[in-house]
Amino acid sequence: MKVSYLCNPAISCFFFVLFSISGSGHGRHDIHGQLVPCFFIFGASSFDNGNNNALLTLAKANYRPYGIDFPAAGPTGRFSNGRSIVDIISEFLGFDNYIPSFASTVGSGEDILKGVNYASGGSGIRPETGQHVGARISMDGQLQNHQIIVSNIINRLGQNESAAKDYLNKCIYAVGLGTNDYTSNYYLPLLYPTSRVYTPDQYAIESNRAKLLKFNLWNTEIRFKFNWVEFKYHNTRLKLLARA
């Protein structure tokens, strides 16, 4: 498990976690040279690879100059001139292709068994974050989409929930979000009331407690500790253990 926390606790502007929920898969998982069988991604514009393309929003990047350096594709919906950080991570993990967006898997033959990218530009931990720019898929929405994919994976594995659990326990999950909860919420007092309701410390804690830690993945347990708070993943939900 790798955890990066890129800000002061009082100004919790960005949260990034890359972890495997098995906690025990050492060594190389040999699926066409892949280190893991699948990679699931949650986040905002830094991870989005096309989920906002069909949404009515100002937060989209499916036009030039976005994508001008992306390999043989051009604009894809990534908020970048080329690859995103999760594209690079997927290469290091040994995937032959980049992880598809959730939008591209709907009604298609995309290989969801290798993972799905649910990230949506403009979204945040809080559901109202970014609403002034238009439609976006909040963290809650991304988790709901993940449940759809999990159900489809169970179906593909012959309605075998035990096999699906074992398979998904070997996957990598990336979460990168939180910036928009400040730049498109807390720091816009004319549009959002949060800066009048919460102090900076309260907002950092409340945002994480209220929305970030709602992962419905599988019944397993993970502990990871920052310098100010400890979180626990157990019984299909992440729960705040300290400074509640």
Secondary structure, 3 states (H helix, E strand, C coil): CEEEECCCHHHCCCEEEEEECCCCCCCCCCECCECCCCEEEEECCCCCECCCCCCCECCCCCCCCCCCCCCCCCCCCECCCCCCHHHHHHHHCCCCCCCCEHHHHCCCCCCHHHCCECCCCCCCCCCCCCHHHECCCCHHHHHHHHHHHHHHHHHHCCCCHHHHHHHHCCCEEEEEECCHHHHHHHCCCCCCCHHHHCCHHHHHHHHHHHHHCCCCCCCCCEEEECCCCEEEEECCEEEECCCC
